[in-house]
Amino acid sequence: MFDFSLATRVVFGAGALEQLGELASEYRARQVLLVTDQGLAQAGHEDRAVESLKQAGHEVIIYDGVCPNPTTEDVDHALAVARKHKIDFIVGLGGGSSMDCAKGVNFLLSNGGQIEDYWGVGKATKPMLPLIAIPTTSGTGSEAQSFALIANAKTHMKMACGDKKAAAKVAILDPELTVTMPHAVAAVTAVDAISHAVETYVSNKRNPVSSMFSREAWRLLIQAFPKVFQGSPDMHARGQMQLGAHWAGAAIEQSMLGATHALANPLSAHFNTVHGVAVGLMLPHVIRFNQNVVGHLYGELATEAGLCKADDPTASEKLAQFIQSLVAMTGNPTSLDQAGIDKEMFPQMAQEASKQWTGNFNPREVHPHLMQELYECAWTS
């Protein structure tokens, strides 16, 4: 049994950003808040978005101060800009941080209160403004989800605020926008996308629709990954990465994630570990942790990657090693030791990881002592 709907229209292709103004007009936009970051402004993408909107007759108000891993303070700063104008439409342009911040502003601008009020699912009682999400990375899949991940400014723990009304009306996927990504950004977002495809494929909330999205995401991502990080990626490979990340995001919307993301969040909170680095460190060990429960599913992914037959008893281990090799290919660390994590924090982080929302959807139950074992397993390569 499952309940499936797609709330977001997808417009995909090189140069698709040029359609932004026209698409906003379909929703009768007039005063548009553009939420982005300084890197996108410097790359020229902000100007291109503004030009398209203005050519279609829209007034544009810009907030380009989004920081990585947006906090409640980032949302408040963007909200202050929005409240000075009669905003009736929002555009999130950038990585997951910009898109999540745009969703956070939408919650508060439309429904009031503070972000903590929307931690959970379905807590917005009033309609929300239409949103167009435009990813410039190939990773989070935020444009395909109705969740905003916003960190508490004091604790830095992430809050997942979900509501179907928060989903983007349109996602514009333009692989040309990914050309300006620095290598470090491309690396962490690509690994994040891989983790989404794998975790959604085995979550205890998976269904035939989410599995279809997860499998297609995995296929596209592993085909394009070596081209992106070992060669000179063409626009086709960039498009594969971006579309794969999007389908993985669509899978999250249907089936959620698992222990990898539960373990990653305390790493980011305490050591400022970039999210894509954190999930890359933990995913191989979570695969080994889950293999007795969902080894047959890991076998299917291993087969898709050409590693072995699905019923090979070593399929899960081969998959774990394969993913670790992808992480190494990007130049990211492959152990907590390499990432500068303090072992003394393992007990506290294990407690925190066991309470993370995403852990509820892991196919094997998460307990503090098991989470600590996973941190210990990830200490050295």
N, C-alpha and C positions, 0 to 999 in steps of 0.2 A: 504494500500500500504506500502511495506517496501522493503529494499535492504539489503540482508543478506549474509555475508560470514564469515567463520572462518579462520583467518590467522595463527592460532597457533595450532600446533600438540600437543596433550596431552599424556604424558607417565606417567601412574599412578600405584603405588603399592609400598609396603614395599621393600626397597633395590633398588629402581629405580635409585638412584644417581649413582650406579655403571655403568650405561649405558652412562654417560656423555661423556666420551672420544669417544666412538663409534658413538654417535649421532653427535658430533662435526666433526668427520671425514666425515660424509655424506655431510657436507658443505665445505669440503676441508680446514678446519681450519689448520693453522700452528702456528701463533703467537696469543695466546689467552690472553686477558685481563680479569682477574677474579676480579670482584668488590664485596666486602663483608665488614664485620665489625669485630671489635676485639672480640666481643662476640662469633661469629661463629668460629673464629680462636681458641679461648680458648676451645670451645666445641668439636673441632676436625673435624668439618665439612669441614673447609677449606682444611685441609690435605687430606681428602677423595676425595674431588673434584680435587685437584691438582694431586693426585696419578692416578685417572682415566684418566685424560687428558694426563699425561706423559706416561702412559702405552700405549696410543693410538698414541704416537709419537709427541705430541704437545708441543711447548714451552709455558710456562705459566708465565705471568707477573701479580703480585698480587698488588691490591690496597685494603687494608682492613681498611681504615680510615673513612668509612662512618659513619656519625652521624645520630641520629633519626631526622625525618623531614628534609631531606637534603635541603641545601640552594645552591644558586649559587656558593658559595665558595667551598662547598663539590665537586660540579661538576668540578670546575676549578682545584682543587687539584688532582682529579682522572685523569682529562684530561692531566695535566702536566706529569703524569706518563706514560700515553698512548702514548703521542707524542714522548717520548724517544725511542720508539720501533715501528716496522712496524706491528702494530696490524691489523689483518684481521678478528678477531672474538671476541665477547664479551660474558661473562657469568656473570649474576647477581645472586648472592647467598645470601639469607637472607630474611628479611621482605620487606615490600614495600619500605623502605628507600633505601636498596641496589639495588633493581630492578629499582626504579625510577632514582637513580643516574646513573646506567648503561645506561639507555635510554638517560639521559641527556648527558652523554659523547658521546653516539652514534650520537646524533644530531650535536654536535660541531665538533667531529672528522671527520664526513662525510661531513658536510655542512658549517662548519666555523661559525664565528660570536659569539654571546652570547645567553644565554638561552632566554632572553627577546625577541629575534628575532622570537622565535618559539611559543610564547604565543598565543594560539588559535588553529586552526585546519588546517592541510595541508600546512604548510609553508616551509617544507623542499623540496628543488628543486632537490637534487641529491640523488642517491641511498644510502642506509644506510647499515652498516655491519650486518651480521646475528648475532642474539642474542639468547641465551638459558637462560631462567629465571627459577630459582629454589627457590620456597618459602620455608622458614623454620618456618613460622607461618601459622595460619589459619585465615586470616583476610582481607588483602587489595584486593586480587585478581588482583594485578598489573600484574601478569604473563599472564593474559587473556586480557589485555588492550593495546591499542596503545598510551596511554597517560602517560606522565611523570609529576608528581606533584613535582615541585621544588619551594621552598620558596625564595623570595627576601631576601638577606642577611641583608639588612637594615630595611625593613618594616616587614619582616617575614610573609607577605601575600603570599599565595600559588598561583603559576602560573600553569595552566593546559596546557601543550604543547602536542598536539595530531597530529599524522600523521600515516597513515596506514603502512608506511614503518618502523615505530618504533616498531611495534608489534614483540614479540618474535617468532622465527621460531618454537621453541619447548618449552613447559613448562614441567618440570619434577616435578611431585608431589609424594614425598616420605614421608609418614607419620612418618617414623622413625626419620626424621629430626626435628619433632615437640616435641620429647620426652624431649629435653634439654631446652625447653622454660621455663623461670621463670614464676611463677603464674601470676605476674603483667602483663607480656607480653601476656600470653595466654588470660587473662581477657579482655584487651583492644582490642586485635585483634578479638576475638570472637564477641564482641559487635559490632565492626565495620562491620564484615561480616553480622550480623543480620540486621544492618541498611541498608546495600547495597541491601539485598534481599527485604526488605520492600519498600524502596524508589524507586527502579527500577520497582517494581510491579505496582506502581500508577503514575509514571511520565507521563507527557503529551506527551512524545515521545515513550511511550511503544508500542510494537507491539506483534503479536502472538509468535514470536521467543524469544524476551526478556522475555515475561511473562512465557514462558516454563522454561527458565533458572532460573528466579526469584522464581518460585513456587518450583522447584526441590531443589534449594538452601535452601529455607525456610524449606522444609520438612527434609532435611538432618541435617541442623543446629539445629533445635529445638529437634530432636531426640537425637542428640549427646550431646547437651549442658548440661543437668543434669548429664550425665555420666562423663563428663569432670570436672565439678565443684562441684559435690556432691559425687563422688565415686572415684574409681580407674580406669581411662580410659584404655580400651584395645586398641590394634592397630586398631581394626575395628572402634571404636568411633573416634579415631584420624583421621582415613582415611575419615570418614564421614564429620568431621569438615573441613578438608583440601579441600575435593572435593566440599563441600557446599560453601566454601569461593570462590573457583575457579568459580563455576557456577554463583555466584553472581557477580563476576568480569566480566564474559562474558556478563551478563545482562547489566552491566554499559556500556560496549562497544556498546550495541545496543540502550539503552534507557536513559542513563545518570541518574542523581540523583535528589535531590530536596532541599527543604528548610532546612532540618536537617543539611546537609553539609554546606549550606550557613551560617547558624547560628554558626556552629562549628568553622569555620576558624578564625573569630575574637577572639574567646576564646583562641585558640592556639596562635594567633599572639600577644595578649596583656598579657596573663597570663601564657603562656607556658603550657596550658592545653593539656595533651596528647589527640591526635585525637580521640581514641576510648572512652575515658572518655567524651569528648565533645559531640560526637554524641549520646552516651548513655543518657546524661543529657537532650538532646533536642528532641530526637525522639518521646517519648510518647506525648509531647505537640504538635508536628507537626501533629501527627495522629489526635488529637482532632481538630486542626486547619483545616485540610483537610477533615474531615469526611462528611461534607455536600456535597462535590463534588465527592469523591471516596469512600464513606462509604461501597458501595456494594463490592468493591475490598478488603477493610480491612476485611469485613465479610468473604470473601473466605479464607483469611489467618487465621482468628480466627477459622473457621471451621477445617482447616488443623491442628491447634493446639489443637483441641478438646475442645474449649472454649464455643462454642454455635453454633447455626445454622447460615448460612450465612445471612439470612434475619432478624436476631435478631436486633431490633433497638438499642440495647446497644452493638453491636459487636465491634464498633470502640473503645469504652471506655474499654471494656474487653481486647481488643488487646493492648491498651496503658498500662493498668495495668499489663498485662502479661509481656510485654517487660521491664517494670520497675522492675518487680520481677526477671527477668533474670539478669538485671544489678546488683541488690542487691545481687543476688546469687554469683556474682564474687567478691563482696566486694568493688566495685567501688562506688563513691558517687552518690546519686540520686537527688541532688539539687545543684544549683549554690552556695548557701550559704555554703554547705558542701565542695564544691570544692574550696572555698576561692576566689570567684569572687567578685569584687567591683561593687556594684549596680550603683555607679556614672558613670560608663562607659557604661551603657545600651544605652543611646541615641547615642553615637558615634558608638558602635558596631552594633546597629540596622541599622544605615546608611550604614555601611560597608557590613553588611549581605545582605541588599537589592540590593547591586551591585555585589554580587558574581555570577559567571557564572552559578553555579549549580541551583541557584534560578530560572533561566529562564525555567527550566523543571519541576518545582513544579506544581501540578495540580491546585492550587489556587495561584493567583498573590501575589507576595511579595511586601510589601511597608514598608518604615521605621517604621511607627507607629505600624504596625502589628507585625513586627519583635521585636520591643521593648516590645509589649504585651507578646510575647512568652518568651522573657527573663524574664519578670516579673513573668509569670506563673511558670517558672522553678526555681524561687528563693528558694522556700521551697518545701519539698516533700509532 
